[in-house]
Amino acid sequence: MSSKNPKHEAPLAEIATVEEEPAPEQDGSALARLLAAQPRPTWPEGPVIATCTEDRHPTLAGRVRVRCENAHGHVCQAWVATLNGLVVRVLDRVLVLKLPHEIDPIVIGVVDGFSRRAEAPKRLAQVLELKRDETLQVNAESGQPLLQIVRNQQGPLIRLLQTDTQIDFAGKLCLSAEAIEMRARQGAVRIDASDDVEIVGEAIHLN
């Protein structure tokens, strides 16, 4: 008989479709695209002038993002480390150095920083602790006492141990405090100036 039963042919067609898998061809085309893609330009060796595009890494401290062009005109961008204490801001031109056989370049200087530079934090070199019954004293080579630092109830006290002492500065001397008091225990107070003497205050009391 030549009659066909469609109920038995449909499953055969579905099985044939499932067995034909084009996955290997797709994998091969993806690999071919990767091989044909242009390699990303690497950071050029030696000193390079670059521009800072980001001055703070999302997670790492002491790293900035810089951008430059290599000899072939390709744009290179990378997160690079900076020297300790170096302040880099966005749009600063920086000097970046990549040593041979090193993976990462380093920012070694700022060429023209247009933003105000923040002062690098000071490193604590040495600490000397004084107990309540101790005094720090500086003597001359001959053993003559010159300077003494003690601690009293009001706070630190600096004593100049010579009878006649002179404080001399080459430039301008500025004293700044919440309140300033000058007292002469014996004798007069003399102010000598080669120019005008100006006293400014809300109220000036003279007795």
C-alpha positions, 0 to 999 in steps of 0.5 A: 500500500502506498498510503503514508502515516504522518504520525510516524514521519514527524518524529523521524524529521525531528530527530534528523534536525536535532542531530545536525549541530552547527556549533563547531562551525560557530566556534570556528568562526568565533576563533577566526574572528579573535585571531583576525582582530587587531592586538591591543597596543601596548604601552611604549617603552622608555619615557613618554609624555601622557595625560591623566584622565582619572586621578583615583582608582576605584579600588587601588591607592596610588594609581592613576589612568593615563593616555598617550599615543605611540609612534604608530598613532595608536592610543594607549591607556592604562592604570599605572602606579605613581611615585610615593608622595606624587600628586597627580590631577586630571588633565595634568601632563605627566612623565611616564616611564616603562623600563625594559622587561617590566610589565607596568609603567610608572608615573615619575613626575608632573610636567605641568600641573594646572591645579594647586598641588597638595602638600605631601604628608610629612613622615614622622621621623622620630618621637621622644617621649617625656614622662612627668618628671623628665626634661629635655635639655640641649647643651653646648659642646662645653656642657653649657645648658642652652635650651630646656623643654618641660611639661607643666600643668598648662602644657609644654614650656620652653626655656632659654637657659642663658641670661641674655638670649637673642632670636634672629631670623633672616626673613619675616617673623609671624606669630599666630595664636588665639591670644598673645601676651608679652610680659617683662618681669623686670625692666622695660619693653622696647619696640624698634622699627625702621618703618611705621609701627601699626597697632590694629585692634577693636580697643587699644588701652594705654595707661 
